[in-house]
């Protein structure tokens, strides 16, 4: 049994992903500066939101390379009666980085992405601290209790009435 921990991606692939994200962010900045946004503001916001998410994922991958998983506790495969197991989306883990400027302008959000990509150590440190405490990817959700089986006792059969005629 192999007990060595292997990260999700190699360092070379993470660096290649970072270079691709960096090139796309530069392209978005160039488009925002030199082309008017009339009629394309919604599409540009969607692209910026997408790249914010990609940068967050990149930082998680870099943090994963620095952290070994905590010693494993016994994992329960099945949920107890009255509960079901749900896999989390990881949205709260991504919000932990605080990369996105929620109320910022489009250009301010792009500048923030550039700052994060140029100096990611502070953001990676946040992820590392959280990962060392352990990340729970599944949790229990209460559901309706299982239906009880009701047994209906049938009334005892009436004795056949004798024909008296």
C-alpha positions as CSV (number, residue, x, y, z in Angstrom):
1,X,0.0,0.0,0.0
2,X,1.4,3.4,-1.0
3,X,1.3,5.7,2.0
4,X,3.1,8.6,0.4
5,X,1.0,11.7,-0.2
6,X,1.0,13.0,-3.8
7,X,-0.4,16.5,-4.5
8,X,-3.1,17.0,-7.0
9,X,-0.8,18.5,-9.7
10,X,2.9,18.8,-10.4
11,X,4.7,22.0,-10.0
12,X,5.3,22.3,-13.8
13,X,1.6,22.0,-14.5
14,X,0.7,24.6,-11.9
15,X,3.2,27.0,-13.3
16,X,1.8,26.4,-16.8
17,X,-1.7,27.1,-15.5
18,X,-0.4,30.3,-13.8
19,X,1.2,31.5,-17.0
20,X,-2.0,30.8,-19.0
21,X,-4.2,32.7,-16.4
22,X,-1.7,35.6,-16.4
23,X,-1.8,35.9,-20.2
24,X,-5.7,35.9,-20.1
25,X,-5.8,38.5,-17.3
26,X,-3.4,40.7,-19.3
27,X,-5.6,40.4,-22.4
28,X,-8.7,41.3,-20.3
29,X,-6.9,44.4,-19.0
30,X,-5.9,45.4,-22.5
31,X,-9.5,45.0,-23.7
32,X,-10.9,47.0,-20.8
33,X,-8.4,49.9,-21.4
34,X,-8.5,50.2,-25.2
35,X,-12.0,49.1,-26.2
36,X,-15.2,50.8,-25.1
37,X,-17.4,48.6,-22.9
38,X,-20.7,49.8,-24.3
39,X,-22.9,46.8,-24.7
40,X,-20.3,44.3,-23.5
41,X,-20.1,45.2,-19.8
42,X,-22.1,42.1,-18.7
43,X,-19.9,39.7,-20.7
44,X,-16.7,41.4,-19.4
45,X,-17.9,41.1,-15.8
46,X,-18.6,37.4,-16.4
47,X,-15.1,36.9,-17.7
48,X,-13.6,38.8,-14.7
49,X,-15.6,36.7,-12.3
50,X,-14.4,33.5,-14.1
51,X,-10.8,34.5,-13.9
52,X,-11.2,35.5,-10.2
53,X,-12.4,31.9,-9.7
54,X,-9.5,30.5,-11.7
55,X,-6.9,32.5,-9.6
56,X,-8.5,31.2,-6.4
57,X,-8.2,27.6,-7.8
58,X,-4.6,28.3,-8.7
59,X,-3.9,29.4,-5.1
60,X,-5.6,26.3,-3.7
61,X,-3.4,24.1,-5.9
62,X,-0.2,26.0,-4.8
63,X,-1.3,25.7,-1.1
64,X,-2.0,22.0,-1.6
65,X,1.6,21.4,-2.6
66,X,2.8,22.9,0.7
67,X,0.4,21.0,3.0
68,X,0.3,17.4,3.8
69,X,-3.1,16.2,4.8
70,X,-3.8,15.8,8.5
71,X,-3.6,12.3,9.9
72,X,-6.7,10.5,8.8
73,X,-9.6,9.8,11.0
74,X,-11.8,6.9,10.2
75,X,-14.1,7.9,7.5
76,X,-17.7,6.8,7.8
77,X,-18.9,5.7,4.5
78,X,-22.6,5.7,5.1
79,X,-24.7,8.3,6.9
80,X,-26.6,7.3,10.0
81,X,-30.3,6.9,10.0
82,X,-32.2,10.1,9.4
83,X,-29.2,11.9,7.7
84,X,-27.6,11.9,4.3
85,X,-24.1,12.8,3.3
86,X,-23.7,15.9,1.0
87,X,-20.5,17.0,-0.7
88,X,-19.7,20.7,-0.3
89,X,-19.0,22.9,-3.3
90,X,-15.9,24.5,-1.9
91,X,-17.4,27.9,-2.2
92,X,-16.7,28.9,1.4
93,X,-13.0,27.7,1.0
94,X,-12.7,30.0,-2.0
95,X,-14.2,33.0,-0.2
96,X,-11.5,32.5,2.5
97,X,-8.9,33.9,0.1
98,X,-10.7,37.3,-0.1
99,X,-9.4,37.9,-3.7
100,X,-12.7,39.2,-5.2
101,X,-13.6,42.8,-4.8
102,X,-17.4,42.5,-4.5
103,X,-18.2,46.1,-5.0
104,X,-15.2,47.2,-7.0
105,X,-15.3,48.5,-10.6
106,X,-14.2,46.4,-13.4
107,X,-10.8,47.9,-13.7
108,X,-10.2,47.8,-9.9
109,X,-11.1,44.0,-9.9
110,X,-8.6,43.4,-12.7
111,X,-5.9,45.4,-10.8
112,X,-6.6,43.3,-7.8
113,X,-6.1,40.1,-9.9
114,X,-2.7,41.4,-11.1
115,X,-1.6,42.1,-7.5
116,X,-2.7,38.7,-6.4
117,X,-0.8,37.0,-9.3
118,X,2.3,39.0,-8.7
119,X,2.4,38.4,-4.9
120,X,0.3,35.4,-4.0
121,X,2.2,34.4,-0.8
122,X,-0.2,36.1,1.6
123,X,-3.2,34.4,0.0
124,X,-1.5,31.1,-0.1
125,X,-0.7,31.4,3.6
126,X,-4.4,31.8,4.3
127,X,-5.2,28.6,2.5
128,X,-2.3,26.7,4.1
129,X,-3.6,27.7,7.6
130,X,-7.1,26.5,6.8
131,X,-5.9,23.3,5.2
132,X,-3.7,22.4,8.2
133,X,-6.8,22.5,10.3
134,X,-8.5,20.1,7.9
135,X,-11.0,20.7,5.2
136,X,-14.3,18.9,5.4
137,X,-15.6,18.1,1.9
138,X,-18.7,16.2,3.1
139,X,-21.2,16.9,5.8
140,X,-24.4,15.5,7.2
141,X,-27.8,16.9,6.4
142,X,-30.9,15.8,8.3
143,X,-33.7,14.3,6.3
144,X,-37.1,12.9,7.0
145,X,-36.9,9.9,9.2
146,X,-37.5,6.6,7.5
147,X,-41.1,5.6,7.2
148,X,-42.1,3.0,9.8
149,X,-43.7,-0.1,8.7
150,X,-47.2,-0.1,10.0
151,X,-48.7,-3.6,10.4
152,X,-52.4,-3.8,10.3
153,X,-53.7,-6.6,12.3
154,X,-56.5,-8.1,10.4
155,X,-59.6,-8.9,12.4
156,X,-59.9,-12.5,13.2
157,X,-61.9,-14.3,10.5
158,X,-65.5,-14.8,11.5
159,X,-66.4,-18.4,11.8
160,X,-68.5,-19.6,8.9
161,X,-72.1,-19.4,9.9
162,X,-73.8,-22.7,9.7
163,X,-76.8,-22.9,7.4
164,X,-79.7,-23.6,9.7
165,X,-82.3,-24.1,7.0
